[in-house]
Amino acid sequence: APFQPSEFQHVDALHYCGYEYLNPFMQTLPANPRVLDIGAGIGGPARHVAQTFGAEVVAIDPLERYTQLQQRIDQLCGLEEQITVVQADAATDDLARLPRAAEGFDAIYAILSFLHIADKDALLANCRKVLKPGGRLYIEDWAIQDTTPFTPEEAEAEQRVGMTSRLTQAEY
């Protein structure tokens, strides 16, 4: 492949720890796992887990421009056989219709995407349909530390970033 996934990290890793933050979770899975990436964006984590762990990845995002860009970068990295990119909404689309979903996923991970989905019960029920028995779920998201009402400035910032719900860690 002409490019390595790490060469795109400066534009597609939206996590302050880079890609490696997923390593401890991925190391708990069987070899060459089948995983679902919810809210994949342009695919940095999907490329990392495909290359590093031999994972088969189905990466979904509701935004067509992100899925198109991810497909192009995956091709440039020679990972288009390991990563299937689908434009889909994890809360409202039937995840059982995704490629490779019939066999079930060993794991599902979501990095800073659940905060944009208001109906967490529907989202988690949808995930449960495609997760193998004993499969693992990794959610990294914003959680509020207390239930003090937001100031007007904080409420405006919440709207700008598209947060649809404010949950405490215990509520998650």
C-alpha positions in Angstrom: 0.0 0.0 0.0 1.3 3.4 -0.8 0.3 4.9 2.6 0.2 3.8 6.2 -2.8 4.6 8.4 -0.6 6.5 10.8 0.2 9.0 8.0 -3.4 10.3 8.3 -3.4 10.5 12.1 -2.9 14.3 12.1 -6.2 14.8 10.4 -8.4 11.9 11.4 -7.6 11.0 15.0 -10.0 13.0 17.1 -8.7 11.6 20.3 -6.0 13.2 22.3 -4.3 9.8 22.8 -4.1 9.1 19.0 -5.1 5.6 17.9 -3.4 3.7 20.7 -6.2 4.3 23.2 -8.1 1.4 21.7 -5.3 -1.1 22.1 -6.1 -2.3 25.7 -9.7 -2.9 24.6 -8.8 -4.6 21.4 -6.3 -6.9 23.2 -9.3 -8.4 25.1 -10.8 -9.7 21.9 -10.1 -13.0 19.9 -7.6 -12.9 17.1 -8.8 -11.2 13.9 -12.0 -10.0 15.5 -15.1 -8.8 13.6 -15.9 -5.3 14.9 -18.4 -2.5 14.3 -17.2 1.1 14.5 -20.2 3.4 15.3 -19.7 7.0 14.3 -16.5 6.2 12.4 -16.0 9.7 11.0 -13.2 9.4 8.4 -12.0 6.1 9.8 -8.8 6.6 11.8 -9.6 4.1 14.5 -11.0 1.6 11.9 -7.7 1.6 10.0 -5.7 1.3 13.2 -7.6 -1.8 14.4 -7.7 -3.4 11.0 -3.9 -3.0 10.5 -2.8 -3.6 14.1 -5.2 -6.4 15.1 -6.2 -7.9 11.8 -9.8 -6.9 12.5 -12.6 -7.1 10.0 -14.3 -3.7 10.5 -17.7 -2.5 9.5 -17.5 1.3 9.9 -20.7 3.3 10.0 -21.3 7.0 10.0 -24.5 9.0 9.2 -22.6 11.6 7.1 -22.1 10.7 3.5 -19.1 13.0 3.1 -17.3 11.2 5.9 -18.0 7.7 4.5 -16.8 8.7 1.1 -13.6 10.2 2.5 -13.0 7.1 4.7 -13.4 4.8 1.7 -10.8 6.8 -0.3 -8.3 6.8 2.6 -8.9 3.1 3.2 -8.1 2.4 -0.5 -4.9 4.5 -0.3 -3.8 2.4 2.7 -4.8 -0.9 1.0 -7.4 -1.7 3.7 -10.5 -1.7 1.6 -10.8 -5.5 1.9 -10.7 -5.4 5.7 -12.9 -2.4 6.2 -16.5 -2.1 4.9 -17.8 1.5 5.1 -21.5 2.1 5.3 -23.5 5.3 5.6 -25.9 4.5 8.5 -27.4 5.8 11.7 -26.8 3.4 14.6 -30.0 4.5 16.4 -32.5 4.3 13.6 -31.1 2.0 10.9 -31.4 -1.8 11.3 -27.9 -2.8 12.2 -28.7 -6.4 11.4 -28.7 -5.5 7.7 -25.1 -4.4 7.8 -22.5 -6.5 6.0 -21.1 -9.3 8.2 -23.8 -8.6 10.9 -25.4 -12.0 10.4 -22.4 -13.7 12.0 -22.4 -11.1 14.8 -19.7 -8.8 15.9 -17.1 -9.7 18.5 -17.1 -6.1 19.6 -18.6 -2.7 19.0 -16.9 0.5 19.8 -18.1 4.1 19.6 -15.7 7.0 20.1 -17.4 10.4 21.0 -20.5 9.5 19.0 -23.2 8.4 21.5 -23.5 12.0 22.8 -25.1 12.9 19.5 -27.8 10.3 19.8 -30.7 11.2 22.1 -32.4 7.8 22.4 -29.8 5.7 24.2 -32.2 2.9 24.9 -32.9 2.4 21.2 -29.3 2.7 20.3 -28.1 0.1 22.8 -31.0 -2.2 21.9 -29.9 -1.9 18.2 -26.3 -2.7 19.2 -27.4 -5.7 21.2 -29.0 -7.2 18.1 -25.6 -7.6 16.3 -23.2 -8.2 19.2 -22.3 -11.9 19.6 -23.1 -13.4 23.0 -20.2 -12.5 25.2 -19.2 -9.7 22.8 -17.7 -6.5 24.1 -19.0 -2.9 23.9 -16.6 0.0 24.3 -18.2 3.5 24.6 -16.1 6.6 25.0 -18.2 9.6 25.5 -18.7 12.8 27.4 -20.4 12.4 30.7 -21.4 15.2 33.1 -19.8 15.3 36.5 -22.9 16.7 38.3 -26.4 17.8 37.4 -25.9 21.5 38.0 -27.8 23.3 35.1 -25.6 24.7 32.4 -24.9 28.4 32.2 -26.4 30.1 29.1 -22.9 30.0 27.5 -22.5 26.3 28.3 -25.9 25.5 26.9 -25.0 27.4 23.7 -21.8 25.4 23.4 -23.7 22.2 23.9 -26.0 23.1 21.0 -23.1 24.0 18.7 -21.4 20.6 19.1 -24.7 18.7 18.7 -24.9 17.1 22.2 -28.4 15.7 22.4 -28.3 14.4 26.0 -26.5 15.1 29.2 -25.9 11.9 31.1 -23.8 11.2 34.2 -21.4 8.3 34.2 -23.8 6.4 36.4 -26.7 7.0 34.0 -24.6 5.5 31.2 
